Amino acid sequence: MKYRTRLSLAAALATAVIGSANAAPLTYKVDESHTYPRFSYSHLGYSTQLSSFSKTTGTVVYDAEAKTAAVDITIDMTSVNTGFADFNDHIQGADFLDTKQFPTATFKSSKVVFEGDKPQSIEGTLTIKGISKPVTLAVTSFQAMPHPMQNKPAIGANAHTTVKRSDFKADKHAPYVSDELRIDIALEAVAP
């Protein structure tokens, strides 16, 4: 009986060791058709305006067992969508996004803070118009599960942060058009 107990314990220990040795972080590719960075701001105090970007690429490296993650996102700033074609062109000018000189913005994480099994915040560097500033994204939802249509591991999250346009030299018309800008991102990513 003692021999069987020892053998069972040894087998369980070997399985745990092999399992943890085989467990590795997965790299997920951003699903461009389901990832939307958005920004909102007060327009003259009349309303909150909401705009988005339609082209986003990047990767998320996620290890569920180790509770670690790394995020690397690139946004095509020329894909801005304000809902009005003339304003799309206007906002790409030098006073705002200056997409001729800086066609992309990036976010690279430096630390992902977990609470239990889920990320709660993502600290990193946001670069817009060649200017890099530290930001913290608050994660409001997170899901990791096999994609029901693609049969591959997938993750999804919603997160937000607030920045000042003046920090990125994009503050024309402030304070009438608010300097404070809320950035939200809905992200989905699938492992290859």
C-alpha positions, 0 to 999 in steps of 0.5 A: 500500500505504501509503495502504491502511495509513493508511486502515485505521489511520484507520478503526480509530481513528475506530471506537475514538473513536466506540465510546468516545463511544457507550459509556456507563454503564447503569442497572440496576434491582434485580430484587426477586424475586432480591435478598435482603439477609440478616443473621446473628448469634450467639444466646447462643452456641448458634447463628448465626441467619439472617434476611432482608428480602423487599423491596429496591429500587434501582439500580446504574449500571455502566460496564464499559469505564470500570470504574466503578459506583454503587450505591443500595439501599433495604431495606423493614425491615418485610419482615424475615423471621426465620422466626417471625411473632411474632419478625418483629413483635418485631424491628421494635420500638424496641429493634431496627429501630424500623420505625414510625419508620424503615421503610427502611434505605439503602446508597449507594456512594461508591466501587467498587474494581475488580480487573481487570474486576470490582468487588472492594469497594464503599465507602459509607454504610449508614443504619439507624434514621436513623443513617449509618455508613461500611461496605465491602462485600466482593464475592465474585462478580460477573457481567455478561451478557445475561439469558438470559430477558429479552434485556436486559443484566443484572448480579448480585453477592454481597457482605458486610460486618460492622457492630455493632448498637450503632452503630445503637442496635439492641443490646438483649440484647448481648453475649448476642445478639452485637453483631456482625452480618454482612450479606450481599446477593445482588443481581440487576439488569436494564437497562430 
